[in-house]
Amino acid sequence: MSQMTNNFSKWYIDTIQKADLIDYTPVRGCIAFKPDSYEIWEHIQAEMDKRFKETGHRNAYFPMLIPESFFQKEKDHIEGFSPELPWVTEAAGEELEERLALRPTSETMIGHLYSNWIKSYRDLPVLINQWANVFRWEKKTLPFIRTSEFLWQEGHTAHVDEEEARKETMQMLSIYKEVVEGLLAIPVYDGQKTPSERFAGAVDTFSIEAMMKDGKAVQAGTSHYLGTKFAEAFDIKYLNKENKHTYVHTTSWGTSTRLIGSVIMVHGDEKGLVLPPKIAPTQVVLIPVGPWKKNPAIVEKLDEIFAALKAKGIRVRLDDSDQSPGYKFNEWELKGVPVRIELGPRDLENQQALMKARDEDEKVSVSLDAVIEHVEKELEMMQTRLLEKAKAFRTENSHTHIETLDELTTHLEKSKEQETIPGWVLAGWCGDDACEETIKEKTKFTTRNIPFNPPTTKHTCLNCGKEAKHTVWFARAY
């Protein structure tokens, strides 16, 4: 049995460490991002930021410390986050008059400031995003997926009415889906969260959900319509065209560095990390082989290829270290580099090189005259392959035939006996919170979302058998 199947968590941690993505720190649940993992985040950040700005959003920055009284103004919000809040109680050797929380999210601070910034309908909409770190003191941590401190972006917008705010909410969810599928090659289901799973203080929460290779779900991004809840709590009013004061409608939306963990869990294999070309810190590695040190023409040719690839905007490295070729092959595979080019004396003589894609088993010979063209094509093809492979895996492990809780229990028992992935289940739900809780207690499956376009429609509730109000994805989740 493979390590991925037998102990997925160990495989995940081993993959991260062998790829040299992080280091642990003395602070529980806080990791240091090493250059490769941070560069992956930079590529995600760049694409997201471009999309945000194209839709009229601007970046700003807000304080990390939030007064305790701010949380008390929106009771659902404080109830949702209070177990995870780290507090600052002392500064400069003196106890603070009011405790300050390290932000878990910034709705309260931003709500307070928006009440000063927004006075008239002419001030709307306010379309602001923040790139920041946030803190949630998790009991159980896992690098990238769930840490006490993590990096993210959080958008916070204010609008004249519900229609405009809801349009914003759905627009941002759509952007998340496009980026995660297009950049990270991770297929997602978009849909609405059930009331028990929605963001603390939101009217409606929408999410994109991704399936990992162990069959568990990761919430890859969320977008919230907050109605006037935070506007009322923080007195965010504006003078409308009829000269009347009215509350703004707000939204918030976010994605985080858990996307890095998702990439690892979706595309990784027994050899380690597999990175989609669009986010790989190194897209191509050039390796001289054979007695190359005795033949300067080999490195000269690789230098030429290096310069040509770099001129095309391709992120390329030349590994001319003293390690053996086998060692180098293994190291760069562990790091998930999409394409490897090997060149030795015989290759040079034949005017060809060997090219190996990280997700393919075989090497192929490519003409040195056309090596740049081959690399460009292979990077595009690999990006597409990874998305298609992930879609096929998701389809294979999505179960739409399970209609009752007994059938789900049997399915889980069978999966355990046969050491297979339980995957996700598409089932009906009557809308009763008690049914949702019963399913969770008995199976550890939670509702992921009510998909906008389900593969099929369910008519009876998975738990009680009554008429289903919703067709829902259920899964175990990180």
C-alpha positions as CSV (number, residue, x, y, z in Angstrom):
1,M,0.0,0.0,0.0
2,S,1.3,3.5,-0.9
3,Q,2.1,6.1,1.8
4,M,-0.5,8.4,0.2
5,T,-3.2,5.8,0.7
6,N,-2.0,4.5,4.1
7,N,-1.1,7.7,5.8
8,F,-2.0,10.8,3.8
9,S,-1.1,13.2,6.6
10,K,2.4,11.8,6.9
11,W,2.8,11.9,3.1
12,Y,1.7,15.5,3.1
13,I,4.1,16.6,5.8
14,D,7.0,14.6,4.2
15,T,6.2,16.2,0.8
16,I,6.3,19.7,2.3
17,Q,9.6,19.1,4.1
18,K,11.3,17.4,1.2
19,A,10.3,20.2,-1.1
20,D,11.8,22.7,1.5
21,L,8.6,24.8,1.6
22,I,8.5,25.7,5.3
23,D,10.2,25.6,8.6
24,Y,8.5,25.3,12.0
25,T,8.9,28.1,14.6
26,P,8.8,28.1,18.4
27,V,5.3,29.6,18.3
28,R,2.7,26.8,18.2
29,G,0.9,26.6,14.8
30,C,3.0,29.3,13.2
31,I,5.2,28.4,10.2
32,A,7.9,30.2,8.3
33,F,7.3,30.3,4.6
34,K,10.6,29.5,2.8
35,P,11.2,31.2,-0.6
36,D,9.6,28.5,-2.8
37,S,6.3,28.5,-0.9
38,Y,6.2,32.2,-0.6
39,E,6.8,32.6,-4.4
40,I,3.8,30.2,-5.0
41,W,1.8,32.6,-2.9
42,E,3.1,35.6,-4.9
43,H,1.9,34.0,-8.1
44,I,-1.5,33.4,-6.7
45,Q,-1.5,36.9,-5.2
46,A,-0.5,38.5,-8.5
47,E,-3.3,36.9,-10.5
48,M,-5.9,37.6,-7.8
49,D,-4.8,41.2,-7.5
50,K,-4.9,41.7,-11.2
51,R,-8.5,40.4,-11.3
52,F,-9.5,42.6,-8.3
53,K,-8.2,45.7,-9.9
54,E,-9.8,44.9,-13.2
55,T,-13.1,44.9,-11.4
56,G,-12.5,48.3,-9.7
57,H,-11.1,47.2,-6.3
58,R,-8.2,49.0,-4.6
59,N,-5.9,47.8,-1.9
60,A,-5.6,49.3,1.5
61,Y,-4.3,48.2,4.9
62,F,-5.9,48.2,8.3
63,P,-4.6,47.6,11.9
64,M,-3.9,44.1,13.2
65,L,-5.1,45.0,16.7
66,I,-8.9,45.2,17.2
67,P,-10.5,46.5,20.4
68,E,-12.7,43.9,22.3
69,S,-15.7,46.3,22.2
70,F,-15.8,46.2,18.4
71,F,-16.5,42.4,18.6
72,Q,-19.4,43.0,21.1
73,K,-21.2,45.1,18.5
74,E,-22.1,42.2,16.3
75,K,-23.0,39.3,18.6
76,D,-23.0,36.5,15.9
77,H,-19.5,37.6,14.9
78,I,-18.0,37.4,18.4
79,E,-19.7,34.1,19.1
80,G,-18.3,32.7,15.9
81,F,-14.7,33.8,16.5
82,S,-14.3,34.1,20.3
83,P,-12.8,30.5,20.8
84,E,-10.0,31.3,18.3
85,L,-9.0,34.8,19.4
86,P,-5.6,35.6,20.8
87,W,-5.6,38.7,23.0
88,V,-3.1,41.4,23.8
89,T,-3.6,42.4,27.5
90,E,-0.4,44.3,28.3
91,A,1.9,46.8,26.6
92,A,5.0,48.6,27.8
93,G,4.7,46.8,31.1
94,E,1.2,48.1,31.8
95,E,-2.1,46.3,31.6
96,L,-4.3,47.7,28.8
97,E,-7.6,49.3,29.7
98,E,-9.3,47.3,27.0
99,R,-8.1,44.0,25.5
100,L,-7.0,44.0,21.9
101,A,-7.5,41.0,19.7
102,L,-5.1,39.9,16.9
103,R,-7.5,40.1,14.0
104,P,-9.2,36.9,12.9
105,T,-10.8,39.0,10.1
106,S,-11.3,42.7,9.8
107,E,-15.1,43.3,9.4
108,T,-15.3,45.1,12.7
109,M,-12.3,47.4,12.3
110,I,-13.3,48.2,8.7
111,G,-16.9,48.7,9.7
112,H,-15.9,51.3,12.3
113,L,-13.8,53.2,9.7
114,Y,-16.4,53.0,7.0
115,S,-18.9,54.7,9.3
116,N,-16.5,57.7,9.1
117,W,-15.7,57.4,5.4
118,I,-19.2,57.0,4.0
119,K,-21.6,59.9,4.2
120,S,-23.4,60.2,0.9
121,Y,-24.5,58.0,-2.0
122,R,-21.7,59.7,-3.9
123,D,-19.2,57.8,-1.7
124,L,-20.5,54.5,-2.8
125,P,-19.6,51.8,-3.7
126,V,-16.6,51.4,-1.6
127,L,-14.5,48.6,-3.1
128,I,-11.5,47.8,-0.9
129,N,-9.2,44.7,-0.5
130,Q,-6.5,44.0,2.0
131,W,-3.6,41.6,1.8
132,A,-2.7,40.8,5.3
133,N,-2.0,38.2,8.0
134,V,-4.7,37.0,10.4
135,F,-4.8,34.9,13.6
136,R,-7.0,32.0,14.6
137,W,-5.7,30.0,17.5
138,E,-6.4,26.5,16.1
139,K,-6.5,23.5,18.4
140,K,-5.2,21.2,15.7
141,T,-2.8,22.6,13.1
142,L,-1.6,21.5,9.7
143,P,0.9,23.5,7.6
144,F,-0.8,25.8,5.1
145,I,-4.3,24.2,5.6
146,R,-4.9,25.3,9.2
147,T,-2.4,27.4,11.1
148,S,-2.6,29.9,14.0
149,E,-1.3,32.6,11.7
150,F,-1.9,32.7,8.0
151,L,-1.7,35.0,5.0
152,W,-4.8,36.0,3.0
153,Q,-6.7,38.6,1.2
154,E,-10.0,40.0,2.5
155,G,-12.2,42.2,0.4
156,H,-14.7,44.5,2.1
157,T,-17.2,46.4,0.1
158,A,-20.1,48.7,0.8
159,H,-23.1,49.3,-1.5
160,V,-26.2,51.4,-1.9
161,D,-28.6,48.4,-1.9
162,E,-29.0,44.6,-1.6
163,E,-29.0,44.0,-5.4
164,E,-25.7,45.7,-5.9
165,A,-24.1,44.0,-2.9
166,R,-25.3,40.5,-4.0
167,K,-24.0,41.1,-7.5
168,E,-20.6,41.9,-5.9
169,T,-20.7,38.8,-3.7
170,M,-21.3,36.5,-6.7
171,Q,-18.8,38.3,-8.9
172,M,-16.0,37.7,-6.4
173,L,-16.9,34.0,-6.0
174,S,-16.7,33.7,-9.8
175,I,-13.3,35.3,-9.8
176,Y,-12.1,32.8,-7.2
177,K,-13.4,29.9,-9.2
178,E,-11.7,31.1,-12.4
179,V,-8.4,31.6,-10.6
180,V,-8.3,28.4,-8.7
181,E,-9.3,26.3,-11.7
182,G,-7.3,28.3,-14.3
183,L,-4.1,29.0,-12.2
184,L,-4.0,26.2,-9.7
185,A,-5.6,23.5,-12.0
186,I,-8.0,22.6,-9.1
187,P,-11.6,21.9,-10.0
188,V,-14.1,23.3,-7.6
189,Y,-17.9,23.2,-6.9
190,D,-19.4,26.6,-6.3
191,G,-22.5,27.0,-4.2
192,Q,-24.1,28.3,-1.1
193,K,-23.2,27.3,2.5
194,T,-25.9,26.0,4.8
195,P,-26.8,28.3,7.7
196,S,-24.7,26.3,10.2
197,E,-21.7,26.6,8.0
198,R,-22.0,30.3,7.0
199,F,-19.6,33.0,8.1
200,A,-20.3,34.4,11.6
201,G,-22.5,37.5,11.0
202,A,-23.3,36.9,7.3
203,V,-26.8,36.7,5.8
204,D,-25.5,34.3,3.1
205,T,-22.1,32.7,2.5
206,F,-21.0,31.2,-0.8
207,S,-18.0,29.0,-1.3
208,I,-15.8,27.1,-3.7
209,E,-15.0,23.6,-2.5
210,A,-12.1,21.4,-3.7
211,M,-11.5,17.6,-3.3
212,M,-8.1,16.5,-2.1
213,K,-6.5,13.2,-3.0
214,D,-7.6,11.6,0.3
215,G,-11.2,12.5,-0.6
216,K,-11.5,15.3,2.0
217,A,-12.7,18.7,1.1
218,V,-11.0,22.1,1.4
219,Q,-13.0,25.3,1.4
220,A,-10.9,27.1,-1.2
221,G,-12.6,30.5,-1.0
222,T,-15.6,32.2,0.4
223,S,-17.7,35.2,-0.4
224,H,-20.3,36.7,2.0
225,Y,-23.3,38.9,1.6
226,L,-23.5,40.6,5.0
227,G,-26.7,42.6,4.4
228,T,-27.0,45.5,6.8
229,K,-25.9,43.6,9.9
230,F,-22.4,45.2,10.2
231,A,-23.8,48.5,8.9
232,E,-26.3,48.6,11.8
233,A,-23.7,47.5,14.3
234,F,-21.2,50.2,13.3
235,D,-23.7,52.8,12.1
236,I,-22.6,52.9,8.5
237,K,-25.2,55.2,6.9
238,Y,-25.4,57.4,3.9
239,L,-27.6,60.1,2.6
240,N,-29.5,58.8,-0.4
241,K,-30.8,60.7,-3.4
242,E,-34.1,61.2,-1.6
243,N,-32.2,63.0,1.2
244,K,-32.8,60.2,3.7
245,H,-30.2,58.3,5.8
246,T,-30.1,54.6,5.1
247,Y,-27.8,51.7,5.9
248,V,-25.3,50.5,3.4
249,H,-25.2,46.8,2.4
250,T,-21.8,45.2,2.8
251,T,-19.9,42.2,1.6
252,S,-16.7,40.4,2.5
253,W,-14.7,37.7,0.7
254,G,-11.4,35.9,1.1
255,T,-8.9,33.3,0.1
256,S,-5.8,32.3,1.9
257,T,-2.5,30.4,1.9
258,R,-4.5,27.2,2.4
259,L,-4.6,27.3,-1.4
260,I,-0.9,26.2,-1.3
261,G,-1.8,23.2,0.8
262,S,-4.6,22.4,-1.6
263,V,-2.2,22.4,-4.6
264,I,0.0,19.9,-2.8
265,M,-2.9,17.7,-1.8
266,V,-4.6,17.7,-5.2
267,H,-1.6,17.3,-7.5
268,G,1.1,15.6,-5.4
269,D,2.2,12.0,-6.0
270,E,4.3,9.3,-4.5
271,K,7.5,11.1,-5.5
272,G,6.4,14.3,-3.8
273,L,5.3,17.7,-5.0
274,V,3.8,18.3,-8.5
275,L,3.2,22.0,-9.3
276,P,1.0,23.5,-12.0
277,P,3.4,25.4,-14.4
278,K,1.6,28.7,-13.9
279,I,2.5,28.9,-10.2
280,A,5.8,26.9,-10.1
281,P,8.7,29.0,-8.8
282,T,11.0,27.1,-11.2
283,Q,9.1,26.0,-14.3
284,V,12.1,24.4,-16.1
285,V,15.3,22.9,-14.8
286,L,18.3,22.3,-17.1
287,I,20.7,19.5,-16.1
288,P,24.0,18.5,-17.8
289,V,24.6,14.8,-17.7
290,G,27.4,12.4,-18.6
291,P,31.0,13.6,-18.5
292,W,29.8,17.2,-19.1
293,K,32.7,18.9,-17.2
294,K,35.1,17.6,-19.9
295,N,32.9,19.0,-22.6
296,P,32.3,22.8,-22.1
297,A,30.0,22.9,-25.2
298,I,27.3,21.2,-23.1
299,V,27.1,24.0,-20.5
300,E,27.5,26.6,-23.3
301,K,24.4,25.1,-25.0
302,L,22.5,25.0,-21.8
303,D,23.4,28.6,-21.1
304,E,22.0,29.4,-24.5
305,I,18.8,27.5,-23.8
306,F,18.6,29.2,-20.4
307,A,18.8,32.7,-21.9
308,A,16.2,31.9,-24.6
309,L,13.8,30.5,-22.0
310,K,14.3,33.5,-19.7
311,A,13.7,35.9,-22.6
312,K,10.3,34.2,-23.0
313,G,9.4,34.9,-19.4
314,I,9.9,31.3,-18.3
315,R,11.2,30.7,-14.8
316,V,14.3,28.5,-15.4
317,R,17.2,27.2,-13.4
318,L,20.5,25.6,-14.5
319,D,21.7,22.9,-12.1
320,D,25.5,22.6,-12.7
321,S,26.2,21.5,-9.1
322,D,28.6,18.6,-8.3
323,Q,25.8,16.2,-7.4
324,S,25.1,13.2,-9.5
325,P,22.4,13.4,-12.2
326,G,20.3,10.9,-10.4
327,Y,20.4,13.0,-7.2
328,K,19.5,16.1,-9.1
329,F,16.6,14.4,-10.9
330,N,15.2,13.3,-7.5
331,E,15.7,16.7,-5.9
332,W,13.9,18.6,-8.6
333,E,11.1,16.1,-8.8
334,L,10.6,16.5,-5.0
335,K,10.3,20.2,-5.6
336,G,7.6,19.6,-8.2
337,V,9.4,21.4,-11.1
338,P,7.2,20.9,-14.2
339,V,9.8,20.3,-16.9
340,R,13.3,18.9,-16.8
341,I,15.8,19.2,-19.7
342,E,18.8,16.8,-19.8
343,L,21.8,17.4,-22.1
344,G,24.8,15.1,-22.4
345,P,27.7,14.6,-25.0
346,R,25.7,12.2,-27.1
347,D,22.6,14.4,-27.0
348,L,24.7,17.4,-28.2
349,E,26.2,15.3,-30.9
350,N,22.7,14.3,-32.1
351,Q,21.5,17.9,-31.7
352,Q,18.7,16.9,-29.3
353,A,17.9,16.9,-25.6
354,L,15.8,14.8,-23.3
355,M,12.7,16.4,-21.9
356,K,10.7,15.0,-18.9
357,A,7.4,16.4,-17.7
358,R,7.0,16.0,-13.9
359,D,3.5,14.3,-14.2
360,E,4.5,12.0,-17.0
361,D,6.6,8.7,-16.8
362,E,8.6,8.8,-20.0
363,K,11.3,11.1,-21.3
364,V,11.0,12.4,-24.9
365,S,13.7,13.5,-27.3
366,V,13.4,17.0,-28.6
367,S,15.4,18.8,-31.2
368,L,17.7,21.5,-29.9
369,D,16.6,23.8,-32.6
370,A,13.0,23.5,-31.3
371,V,13.6,23.0,-27.6
372,I,12.1,26.4,-26.6
373,E,8.9,25.7,-28.6
374,H,8.6,22.2,-27.1
375,V,9.0,23.6,-23.6
376,E,6.4,26.2,-24.1
377,K,4.0,23.6,-25.5
378,E,4.7,21.2,-22.7
379,L,4.0,23.8,-20.0
380,E,0.6,24.5,-21.5
381,M,-0.2,20.8,-21.9
382,M,0.8,20.0,-18.3
383,Q,-1.3,22.8,-16.9
384,T,-4.3,21.3,-18.8
385,R,-3.5,17.7,-17.9
386,L,-3.3,18.4,-14.2
387,L,-6.8,20.0,-14.3
388,E,-8.2,17.2,-16.3
389,K,-6.6,14.5,-14.0
390,A,-8.0,16.3,-10.9
391,K,-11.5,16.5,-12.5
392,A,-11.4,12.8,-13.3
393,F,-10.3,11.9,-9.8
394,R,-13.1,14.1,-8.4
395,T,-15.7,12.4,-10.6
396,E,-14.4,8.9,-9.7
397,N,-14.8,9.7,-6.0
398,S,-18.1,11.6,-6.1
399,H,-21.0,9.4,-5.1
400,T,-24.5,10.4,-6.3
401,H,-26.3,7.1,-5.7
402,I,-26.4,7.3,-1.9
403,E,-29.9,8.2,-0.7
404,T,-30.1,7.3,3.0
405,L,-27.9,7.6,6.1
406,D,-27.8,3.8,6.3
407,E,-26.4,3.7,2.8
408,L,-23.8,6.3,3.7
409,T,-22.8,4.4,6.8
410,T,-22.5,1.2,4.8
411,H,-20.4,3.1,2.2
412,L,-18.1,4.3,4.8
413,E,-17.7,0.9,6.4
414,K,-16.9,-0.6,3.0
415,S,-14.4,2.1,2.3
416,K,-12.6,1.4,5.5
417,E,-12.5,-2.3,5.0
418,Q,-11.3,-2.0,1.4
419,E,-9.0,0.9,2.3
420,T,-10.5,3.1,-0.4
421,I,-11.3,6.8,-0.3
422,P,-14.9,7.6,0.9
423,G,-15.0,10.7,-1.3
424,W,-17.9,13.1,-1.4
425,V,-21.6,12.3,-1.4
426,L,-24.3,14.3,-3.2
427,A,-27.5,13.9,-1.2
428,G,-30.7,15.6,-0.3
429,W,-31.3,17.7,2.8
430,C,-34.6,18.8,4.2
431,G,-33.2,22.1,5.5
432,D,-33.5,21.1,9.2
433,D,-30.3,21.8,11.2
434,A,-31.0,18.8,13.4
435,C,-30.7,16.5,10.3
436,E,-27.5,18.1,9.3
437,E,-26.1,17.7,12.8
438,T,-27.1,14.0,13.0
439,I,-25.3,13.3,9.7
440,K,-22.2,15.0,11.1
441,E,-22.3,13.1,14.4
442,K,-22.8,9.7,12.8
443,T,-20.4,10.0,9.8
444,K,-18.2,13.1,10.4
445,F,-19.5,14.3,7.0
446,T,-20.4,18.0,6.9
447,T,-22.3,20.0,4.3
448,R,-19.8,21.5,2.0
449,N,-22.2,23.6,-0.1
450,I,-25.5,23.6,-2.0
451,P,-24.0,23.5,-5.5
452,F,-25.3,25.9,-8.1
453,N,-25.2,23.2,-10.8
454,P,-25.5,19.8,-9.2
455,P,-24.8,16.7,-11.3
456,T,-28.3,15.5,-10.4
457,T,-31.2,16.7,-8.2
458,K,-32.1,14.8,-4.9
459,H,-35.6,14.6,-3.7
460,T,-35.4,13.1,-0.2
461,C,-33.4,14.0,2.8
462,L,-30.4,11.8,3.5
463,N,-31.3,11.6,7.2
464,C,-35.1,11.8,7.7
465,G,-36.3,10.8,4.3
466,K,-38.7,13.8,4.0
467,E,-38.8,16.0,1.0
468,A,-35.5,17.6,0.2
469,K,-35.3,21.4,0.0
470,H,-31.7,21.2,-1.2
471,T,-29.2,19.0,-3.0
472,V,-26.0,19.2,-1.0
473,W,-22.4,18.0,-1.2
474,F,-21.4,16.2,2.0
475,A,-17.8,15.3,2.8
476,R,-15.2,15.1,5.6
477,A,-13.2,18.3,5.5
478,Y,-10.0,20.0,6.7
